[in-house]
Amino acid sequence: MEIYKTASQLRSALESGEVSSEEWVKQLIQRIESLDGEINSHLGLDKESALGQAKAADQRRANGESLGALDGIPISLKNNMAIKGQKLTCGSHILENFESPYDATVVEKLKAAGAVIFGRLNMDEFAMGSSNETSYFGTTRNPWNLERTPGGSSGGSAAAVAAGFCPVSLGSDTGGSIRQPASFCGVYGLKPTYGRISRYGLVAFASSLDQIGPLAREVDDLADVLTAVSGLDPKDSSSYPETVTGGSSELNGEVKPVIGVPKEFFEYPMDEEVLSSVKAAIAYYEKQGCEVREISLPNSHLSVSAYYVIATAEASSNLARFDGIRYTHRSKDAKDLMEVYFKSRGEGFGEEVKRRIILGTFALSSGYHDAYYLKAQKVRTLIREDFSKNFEDGVDLILTPTAPTTAFKIDESIQDPLTMYLNDIFTIPANLAGLPGLSVPCGASSENLPIGFQLIAPHFKEMSLLQAAKLYENGNEAHLVRPPLGN
Ligand code: GLN
């Protein structure tokens, strides 16, 4: 459908003069106003600013000064990335009234590429969750079925792209938060290599794992956005010097990657329909002439335990800054300084965030640090080495399911954190190893809920991931199927 133009299709329409960026942005705003009441993917939308940016892009194009692939293309951001002068809430009560005084590096780079910085998207509070249900501002609903979660924590980013509210969004992924919602909502979601994209201006959850990445309805768009936002940033010492170049124009070559299928991932309980869709994707690659090898990642079953020690430890330290003093919610009942800290944090954070701060503080406390944090770091090394061994043995890419299930029902798992945590089993290993991972839409269940498979590549091989995804996209139609939204 028209409104579902991908970024590259919109670019052609802008180039031919079929539509202007301003007209397109107006249509998207209308669509959001009529349909997002139920979906709740947006926490905010600065219409005036978006229309102003779109007009400026149209003007540049009219003057023959277009800035390239993303000029005039609307891109929405998970609301944990700083946009100057706009609210930056991270889905939390504690930051409900905080406005960012500066732009994140990704925002600066997108602006420099001419993109229209569009909606601010809903998310699990501080990106902690797999269902968007921990957002203080209400859960996001899955456009495919409003009784289901869109996944999380970048649930708003996935739902907005799936619902045709924007062609591309950015999310963040610490343990699967781009890939799992992408798979639940039937779109692509790329978590680049750790360090590929600057984290400056991304509110930190677990700094050794966090990574920003794009979600879109076609592979080419992921490549163009990655090209625009990657690269060295003096403000993020973990950013990698090399920028991805070339964008979607680099994706046209013939590829026949050697694909590793880790046997342990297929021994884990999962929905029958997920298993059969993923097996069909493997068969497709074989038919294209790719060698498929069974491989082993023997320590991957330890990944969830290691992650929930490392991520909570880092979160407990990162979230210490939200103390009621400078920019956060401050309790009205506090009588002295200690009460300002305790009550502001007690009132401002939700249950899941508190649970993680407590867990992480415990894991780091003296006497327990070696037993938990240090041990988890050792497990992390083992997991990274498992991947390296396979890549050294000639495996180009690893293929797995993205999540063991399709989108689950709202309220179904939120009371049971352990079940929720275990759902991240397939996505967490790539974060622990710092590797790029991509979720590719590959079909739907009998209940019409999307299914995705995951591709994992060696460090900095995002373009190989995208090329392999394009090989799949060229022969399959899952990415073209739209949710039943009534128009
Ligand atoms: N679901 C995982 C968690 O709750 C991953 C979150 C993320 O990647 N931000 O921690």
Residues whose N, C-alpha, C, O or C-beta is under 5 A from the ligand:
A	BS01	LIG	A127 M128 G129 S130 G152 S153 S172 D173 T174 G175 G176 S177 D424
